Amino acid sequence: MLQLLAGFVGLAVLPLVVAATMNATEAFRTASVGHPPAVDLTDHIVLMCGS
């Protein structure tokens, strides 16, 4: 019974962990936007997939 309860708690907490990780990643990305790109990164094409 305890193992079943632990599984349900893990499933309930997983979206919170993913959301916190994505939030931290977005905050890091936003903080680093103000820096100019490195010299060797010019003339590159970046492809991004949106959801």
Contacts in CASP RR format, 6 or more apart in sequence:
PFRMAT RR
TARGET T0000
AUTHOR 0000-0000-0000
METHOD contacts of the structure
MODEL  1
MLQLLAGFVGLAVLPLVVAATMNATEAFRTASVGHPPAVDLTDHIVLMCG
S
END
